[in-house]
Every structure is written in C-alpha cells, then in structure tokens.
Amino acid sequence: MGIDELSEDDRVLVGRARRIQRFLSQNTFVAKVFTGLDGSFVPLVDTIAAFEALADGKYDHVPEQAFFMCGGLDDVERKAAELAKN
C-alpha cells in the first residue's frame, strides 16, 4: 500500500512519524568523522518537548528534510528557513 492510498488522517500521521524519525537522527559527536557535521548536545528535557511538539502536529508545516541531522528544534527552524530560500 502506497501513501497515496491512505486516508488524509493517516497521511498526516505518516508525515509526523517520518519527521520524528529524521529528528531522532540528531548529529552526534562520534558521527562527525562520517558526516563532517559537528555534534550537538540537546538536553533530554528539550528532546522530549520537541518530540511532543512533533507528535502534536506543531511542525507539520515544516519539510521533512529540515529535521535530518539537526540538534534541536531551533536547528530545524534554521534549516527550514534555508530550504525555503532555495
């Protein structure tokens, strides 16, 4: 079954799940050798708050690409603004 065959509500849920999955790919310090990106420290409290915001749909308007290899939601918003410029 493809995404086009899902109901609108299910598509929204799939989009949120994909954003969460990408968000949890946070840039770690040990991955710098492979990614070339500096690692970032995100306090657990901030990660939990971000997860709740994503699950509640507060970032449904942000493209999925903006969530990949970001530290926290401020990184996501910065990356989303860069994507919007291009």
N, C-alpha and C positions, 0 to 999 in steps of 0.2 A: 504494500500500500504506500503510495507516494503522498507527499504533503498536500498536494492539490486535491486529494480525495478526502481529506479530513474536514471536519466542520470548522467554522470560523473560531469557535472557542478552543478547539483542540490545536489549531494552528497557533493561537496566541500562547497556549501552554508550551508547545514545542519551541517556539521562539524564546520564551523565558528560560526553558531548560538549556537551550543552546547558549544563551548569554551567560547563564550561571556556569556552564561547563568551561566556556572560554575565560570567564573571570577567574575561575579557580586555577587557571594556568599561570598564576602570578609569577612574575620574574624573580627567580630565586638567585641567591648569591652563587651557588655552586653551578648554575647553568650558564654563567657568564662566558665560560670557555666555549660553549656551543652556540650561544645566541648573540654574543657580543653586547648584550644589554646589561647594564648594572643591575644588581639585585636591589630589592627594596624591602624594608621592614614595614609590615602592616600589623598593628596591634590586633589581637584576637577580637576584641570588642568591635573594632571598625569592620573587620571581615564579616562578623555576624550581622551587624547592622546593614552592611552592603548586601549580604545575601537576602535578608528580609526585604529590603527595598526592591531587589530584583524579583523576588518571588511575588511581591505585591503589585508588580507591574509599573513601578515608578520610572523604569528605564526602558519601557517597551519602544519608545521613540528613538532610542539610540541604536545605530547599526551594530550588528554582531561583531564586526571586525574591530570595533573600538574597545572591546573587552579583552582581547587577546594580549597576553604578556604585559598586563598593567599591574601596578601595585595596589592602588585603592581607587575609589570612585572618582577622586579628583584627577587621577591619571586617565581614567576612562573618559571623563568630560573633556579633558585637554586633547586626547586622541580623537574624540568625536568631532571637535571643532576643527582639527587639522584635516580630517576626512571630508568635512563639509566644504572646506576651502578648495579642495582638489576636485 
